[in-house]
Amino acid sequence: MAIKDALPPHKAQRIGAELRAIREESGKSLEEVAKSVGRTGPWLSKVERARIPVSQEDVLRMFDYLEVKGRTRDSLESLTTGEPIKQWWRAYDDVLVPGFARYLPLEAAASGVRELSSLVFSGLTQTERSANAVIENIWQKPGADDVDALIEVRMRRQRRLTEDPKLKLHSVFGEAALHIDIGGTEAMREQIEYLLQLSELDNVTIQVVPFKAGRRGVIQVPLILPDFPDPTDPQLAFVEDMSGLTQCESAHEVRRAVRAFNHTQQAALSHDETVAFLQKFMKEHL
């Protein structure tokens, strides 16, 4: 059930971590603090791990119970304010694959996204035809209506690349994505032309990892790293597979994901080299 004044997910991550630290320092149990807002211990455990939405009212009441005051209170209360984000994705809850319903609110609040993909282009860079082929033939076998809805989601996400506030996208992909036939020659030509169009945007960086990069360019798993305007917000990371998106749970896993992106990005061609590479590929193969 939706919570009317629920905190943005990326803010809930930090609020939850701070709430847990303050609660543990005070010696209070999950049950004691949860009772102050008429909730249970398991509910608060999920709030502290940002696994469920929490309202601004409940957060402030728990701050009162824990006697959070002064600069700490001011700092934490600042996280509970701000312009609400339009939750357009809620209309697609019944078709979103696992993990995406959790990720999309984060992407909507993000100022940037770093992506690492290997066999197919990422959802933020796919054409409608490519998205249709990927959804139908690779990740799942949904009905026709669900395919249309999932394509709408991808196209809606891409609006952030051209609408203010613009999303800063850094997409790194393997050369293999250019050789996998998911929609025919015309579909691939259209896809590459679209990538070249995106490459002209100031807020988009694309990099291809060529086969010649060898072991340095091996992409073990597709990754998504959303970045937020406030540098104090926690870094998050998601791993993508055929079942959907899975959030990296621990700080160690997040650091590994960031290192994997940085390591692979260093093995990739530069943005300008990638543009030339794509133009040459189209001329020679399409």
Secondary structure by P-SEA (a helix, b strand, c coil): ccccccccaaaaaaaaaaaaaaaaaacccaaaaaaaacccaaaaaaaaaccccccaaaaaaaaaaaccccaaaaaaaaaacccccccccccccccccccccccaaaaaaccbbbbbbccccccccccaaaaaaaaccccccccaaaaaaaaaaaaaaacccccccccbbbbbbcccccccccccaaaaaaaaaaaaaaaacccbbbbbbcccccccccccbbbbbbbccccccbbbbbbbccccccccccaaaaaaaaaaaaaaaaacccaaaaaaaaaaaaaccc
